[in-house]
Amino acid sequence: MAMLKSEFIKLEEIYIPNKRRNALEEEKINEIAESILEDGQKVPIQVRRDAKKGFILVNGAHRIEAVKLLGEETVEAFIVREGNYSL
């Protein structure tokens, strides 16, 4: 199996499904933002390509909100295929 290569994607190109958005915990977002500020983003989010929406978030809603909190415009991401969500 080939190693997934991460790339930086503009936050505005990522659609976050409501069920992921509704599960967000502010305390967790703040902890992740602090960690990213100190050590950088260690774990890329996972997205899948979508013809209409650009990218759809698969995993990493808290990380997305954390980088937004830090004022970033891009996030490091793995682009995964349908059914290939675990690393």
Summary of the structure (lengths in Angstrom):
residues: 87
radius of gyration: 12.6
end to end distance: 11.0
largest distance: 36.4
contacts: 218
relative contact order: 0.29
helix: 34%
strand: 28%
